[in-house]
């Protein structure tokens, strides 16, 4: 960290819904904050991540590490605006952004689209060049180099067709471990990756909810097939948590997350194959070590 004392470990769900749409009064698309081993890690940057971080008490100019699991819009759309807003809030040190190969094109495109504003603020306000403050590092399977500190991170490619580069993430210290499934179909190898973790943050769907979403959107069987092929039903997320021996299963990236008639108990009932603690994610949820 740059100027703070060591952070207390915590996980904050900033955005808990699956998919890019937002609805009045509903939750935000996917993003999370994990403060662990003295590092601050933002996991994915869907719409609302900037406000979510501020509401969680984070000073944007103290951003540290950002991980993008894959390039679907509900995971990356607000990355550029987050970094730009942090810069206008006083960011003056390097931020490492770790993600798939296409992240380079995203960042280059964002900088190009904001060239006028960036150049003007450098000249008019004396700011450092934002283009010098962001380092993009490509995500691959295996250990993720973090340069320093006690935190260890690792990545696992998961099954999220048609996306090829989609990665689950694991964060470990000597006394706490948190795993993010990213978006994935039911993927048994994830259980070994998440072995004995304290918290498994796993995406989840309700079959009845898929039917409702298809009905609302009117996209029919094509949308249904995508959801079934690319995401995990809540009972299967419970199977992964049980096979991993996880202490806590946190259902997140919920499909559906913001439709009436889908209550917390239905999610818990769907995940009853896991005997540990199950938590249904919501925006602003905080879990401490």
ABEGO torsion letter per residue (X at the ends): XAABBBBBBBBBBABABBEABBBBGBBBBBBBBBBBGGBBBBBEBBBGAAAAAAAAGBBAAABABBBBABABAAAAAAAAAAAAAAAAAGBABBBBBBBBAAAAAAAAAAAAAAAAAAAAAAAAAGBBBAAAABBBBBBBBEBBBAGBEABBBBBBBBBBOABABBBBBBBBBAABBBBBAEBBBBBAAAAAAABGBABBBBBBBBAAAAAAAAAAAGAEAAAAAAAAAABBBAAAAAAAAAAAGBABBBBBGBOBAABBGBBAAAAAAAAAABABBBBBBBBGBBBBX
